[in-house]
Amino acid sequence: MSADGSDDDTSRSAAATAELAALREGLSRPLPELDARYFYDDRGSALFEKITELDEYYPTRTEVSILESHAHEIMRDAGARSLVELGSGAGRKIRLLLDAWPSRDDGGRCVMLDVNESFLASSVRALSDRYPRCSFGGVVGDFTKDLARVTAPRPTLTVFFAGTVGNLHPDARERFFSTLAAAMAPGDSFLLGVDLVKDRAKIERAYNDRHGVTADFNKNALRVVNERFGADFDESAFEHRAFYDELEQRIEMRLRAVRECSVSIAAIDWRRSFAVGDEIRTEISCKFTRESISRSLATASLDVRGWHTDPEGLFALAHCWRRA
């Protein structure tokens, strides 16, 4: 880096330009799309934490129950000197692995990567206070782009909780797996949380809670785009919609116009009129079977050697190593 920091400035400028181009491209599709990253300002992150506590939202409590049952087995099999958590959230689940980790008080290091800087800083502080003999670090970044910025002593266990991998389209998911596998050294492993295919009604209830928290979370993407890019979305002109596509085995979250409106974003020279019923897709959430996620991981030469699930088969943790 040059003394005046121009390399960093150039990098930030290029990233901002790429983000604007991606925003315009997504919104210009026949079915406009917003990247799920726009859910997560401080308000959106807090709303998501509320979602995880809802009765209808089974993934979080189920994943926690699996960790409570299998954390010691997972950490024994991993033999890790470092933990890396992608999408750190509030750090609740990582504590179950930390509690079961022999290296925690013997030179272990835990690094977390998340897009939300304040949530990440809060997680690092809380964990440092709870585990004073373990070292912690945080990297602000996007797990699809910034894996190379995460460094930690080997062997490393990288964890990706919450079924977030299901938010990626299949081609993006396979690119992510390939990037991750390329960064893995011998002895490293990868623990992946996956939401499983199940009764449609149960899945749809999880994304249409009776308190409207998920609806607020969905609309928060419009608020974030307004604040960040000077857009003029009227949140009240759109309603939350989430449905399960059985053919694609995924939830789609959308925002549907309830009245005619026009929206413009000068920063990307974009304007669009919405008729009643027009929609914006804000998220997909793919559901998997053991066979389907194993096939996807295999494209990156990642083998599932450990499979941990709950008695109802709602959710699973897949523990993977790279093929030699």
N, C-alpha and C positions, 0 to 999 in steps of 0.2 A: 504494500500500500504506500502511496506517496505521502509525503509529510503533511500536505494540506488536505488529505482525506479524499482526494478527487476520485480515486478508484471506488471508494464506497459510494460517493455521490453518483458516479456513472452506473454502478450496479443498481442502486435504488431507482434511478431514472429509468433504466431498462425494464426493471420489474414493474414499475408503475405503468409504463407504456404497454407492456404485455397484458397487464390486468385490464386496462381500458379496452384493448382490442378484444380480449376474451369476453368482457362484459357486453360489448356491442354485438359480437358474433352470437352470443347466447340469446340476447333479446331480439335479434333479427331473424331467428328461426321461425318456421311456420307455427310451431308451438313454442312461444318464447320460454327461455329458461334463465333462472338465476342460480349461480353457484351457491351451494349450501354454506360456504364460508360466511355469507352475508347474514346468517342468523346470529353470528357470535360476536356482538359487541358485549359490553358488560351486562346490559339488560338481557340480551339473548342467552348468555351463559347462565345467568341466574334463573331465567325461565326454564332452561333445560334441566337444571338441578331440581326445580319443582316438578317437572315432568317425571323424573326418575322416581319420585316419591308417590306418584299417583297409584291408586288401586288398579286402574286399568293397564298400567304400564309394567308388564311382567319382566322385560329383559334385565333391568338392573338388579332387582332383588333375586332373580334366578341366577344370574351370573355370580352375584355375591355368594349365594348358597353353594354353588359349585366350587368356588374358591375356598370357602370355609371347609369343605369336605376334602379338597385335593391339593391345597397349597403346599403342604409338606412334600407330597409326592412329586409335584411339579418342580419345586426347587431342588429336590434331591436329584431328579433326572437331569435338570439343566446344568448343575455344577457350575453356576455362574459366579464370576467375580464382579460383574456389573449388571445392573438392571437399566433398561431404557424403556420408558413408556411413551408411546405416541398418542397425542391427544390427551393430555394429563387430566383435564377436568379439575375436580376438587381433590383428587388424590385418594379417594376412599378405598378403592379396590387395591391399589398398590400396597396399602398398609398390610393387607392380608398376606401378600407375598413377602413383604419385608419382615413381618413377624415370624415367618417360616424359613428365613434365609440365614444359614450359618455364617455367611460372610458379612452380614450386616454390621457386626461390631468388630470386624477384623479386616479393615481396609476396603470394605465394599463401597461401591459408588453407584448412585442412582441418578440418572439424567432423564429429564422430562422435556418433551417437545409439544408445544401447543401454540395455536394462532392467537390466543387471547393473553396478552402480556400481564394484565393485572391478576387474572385467575392463576396463571402460571406462577407468578411471584408469590401469591398467597399460598399455593400448594408447597412451594419450595420452603417457605418460612415455617409452615405448619409441620412438615416432615422433619426439617432440621431440628425443631424444638423437641419433637417426639423421639427422634433417633439421633442423639447427639454424637454418637461414635461412628455414624455413617456419613459420608460426604454426598451432598446433593448439588445438582446443577440444573439450570433451565435454559432451553433454547426456544426463542420465539420463531415459529416457522410453520410451514405447511408440510404435512407428512408425505404428500405426493411429490414435493420438490426439494425438500431440505434435509433429507436423510444424511447426506454427506457432511453436514455441519455438526452432526452428533458424533462425538468421539468418547470412548470409554475403554477401560482395560478389558482384555479378553480373559476367558470367554464371557460372552455377553448373552443375556436373555432379553430379547426385545418383546415387549408386550403391546398388544393392540386390542383394547377391550371394547365392549359395548355394541358389537356388531357393526361398528362404523364402516368396516370394509364393504358392507352392503350398500353404502351410499355411492360407490363407484360403479360406473358402467363397466361391462365386462372387459373392454379393451384397456380402459384405465386401470382396472383392478389387476390385470395381468402385467401391465407395465410397472405398477407398484410392487408386485411380488418379485418381478425380475430385478428391479433396482435394489430391493431389500436383499435378495439372495446374493447379488453381486457384491454387496458390502459385507456379507457374513464370512467370517474366518472359520477354519475347522474348530469344532467344539461349540460354536455359537448356536443358539436356537431361537425359535420364534413362537410365541404363544398368541393365538388368534381367537378372539371371541366371535362366534357366529350365531345369528338368530336362525332357528330352524323352521322349515316348512311345517305348518300346522293348520288347525281349523281357521278358516277365513274370518269368521266372526270374532274370534279372539284377537287375531292380528289387527283387524280394523278398529276394534274397541281401543286398542293401545294408542291409536293415532287420532282418535276422536273422543277425547275425554269429556265427561259431562260438565266439567268446570271451565272448559274453554281455554285451558292453559296452552295446549298445543296450537290452538288457533291463534293465540297471541304470539306465540313463538314463531309461527309461520309468517304472520304479518310483520313481524319485526324485521324481516329481510327488506321489506319496502322502506321501513324507517331508516335502516342502515344505509341503503343506497341513496336515499334522499340526503342524509347527512354527509356522506362521503363524497358524493358526486354531483350534488346540486340538482338531483332529480325532483320531480314534483308529483310523485305518486300520492294519491289520496287513499290512505289505508281503509277508510270507511267505504270506499267504492269496491272493495274486494272482500270475499268471504273465503274461509278455509275449507278445503276439500281434501280428503284422503281416502283412497280406495285400494283394494288389493287386486292386482292383475294376476289371475291364476295361471295364464299362459306363460308370462314372464317370471312368475313366482316373486313378485315384488310389490311393495307398497309404492304408490305415487302420491306425493303431496303437491297440491296445486293451490293457486289463488284464483278464484273465479270472479269476474266482474259482475256486480249486481246492478250496475247502471252504466250507461254510456259515459265514457271519459276519454280524455287524451292525456298522454304522458310524454314529457320530453326530458332529455338529458343532454344539455349543451356540451358537456365535456366530451361526449362521444358522437356528437352530431346525430342524435337519434330521436325520433318522435314516432309515436304509434297511437292510433285510436283503438279503443276497446269497445266492442258491442257487448250487450248483456249476454253472459254465458261464455265469453272469451276467457281463456285461462293462461296462467303462467305456471310452468312447472318449477318447483323450488327444491324438490328432493326426490330421489328414489331410495328405497331401502330393500335390497334383495334378501331373500330368505334362501336357505341352503339345506341340502341333505349332506350326510357325510360323503357320499359319492360325488356330489357336484362340487363341493369345496375342495375335495382332494384332487379332482381333475384340474381345477383352476390353479391350485398350488403347484401341481406337477408340471405345468407349463414353464415354471421357473425352477424346475428340479428341486422342489421342496417336498419332502415326504412327511406325511402325518404319521408319527410314531406313538403319540399319546392322544387319546380322545376321551374327554371328560364331559359328562352331561348330567342333567337332573332326572329324577324318576319319571317325570312327565314327558321328557324329550322336547322341551321348549327351546333350549339354548345349549350351546356346547363351547368348550374350549379345546382347540386343536393345537397340539404341541408338535412343532415341525423342526426338522433339521434339513440342511442342504445335502443333496446327494454328492458323494465324493466324485 
